[in-house]
Amino acid sequence: MTKYILFSFCLVLIYPLGVDLHLTGLTAIANDLNASEATLHQFMHKNTD
């Protein structure tokens, strides 16, 4: 049971890291796709609702 709780806790800690990495890479993603950051934000917001 302790391993399960520890694993769950690690998953909770990893999520914010993924969000932070995504946001810092947004400029590079926009440059690669020849799109503006605002366009990417709109696309991601539309597809997550």
C-alpha positions as a printed NumPy array, in Angstrom:
array([[  0.   ,   0.   ,   0.   ],
       [  2.873,   2.366,   0.748],
       [  4.262,   1.923,  -2.775],
       [  0.872,   2.801,  -4.262],
       [  0.598,   5.976,  -2.184],
       [  4.162,   6.988,  -3.028],
       [  3.581,   6.359,  -6.751],
       [  0.361,   8.412,  -6.677],
       [  2.157,  11.235,  -4.918],
       [  4.9  ,  11.206,  -7.581],
       [  2.295,  11.444, -10.342],
       [  0.771,  14.478,  -8.654],
       [  4.208,  16.112,  -8.475],
       [  5.031,  15.4  , -12.142],
       [  1.929,  17.137, -13.565],
       [  3.006,  20.734, -12.771],
       [  6.451,  20.018, -14.207],
       [  4.867,  18.943, -17.484],
       [  2.798,  22.119, -17.618],
       [  5.85 ,  24.273, -16.919],
       [  7.899,  22.537, -19.604],
       [  5.059,  22.932, -22.089],
       [  4.744,  26.662, -21.433],
       [  8.465,  27.318, -21.753],
       [  8.552,  25.402, -25.033],
       [  5.551,  27.2  , -26.51 ],
       [  7.679,  29.797, -28.297],
       [  9.764,  27.11 , -29.996],
       [  6.627,  25.174, -30.947],
       [  5.105,  28.33 , -32.47 ],
       [  8.285,  29.014, -34.438],
       [  8.407,  25.443, -35.767],
       [  4.782,  25.623, -36.898],
       [  5.076,  29.186, -38.264],
       [  2.223,  30.245, -35.993],
       [  1.826,  32.831, -33.277],
       [  1.752,  31.904, -29.613],
       [ -1.769,  33.324, -29.397],
       [ -2.924,  30.925, -32.12 ],
       [ -1.462,  27.975, -30.23 ],
       [ -3.136,  29.082, -26.997],
       [ -6.485,  29.34 , -28.784],
       [ -6.037,  25.919, -30.404],
       [ -5.068,  24.238, -27.131],
       [ -7.861,  25.921, -25.193],
       [-10.421,  24.922, -27.814],
       [ -9.253,  21.29 , -27.801],
       [ -9.182,  20.871, -24.023],
       [-12.756,  21.915, -23.281]])
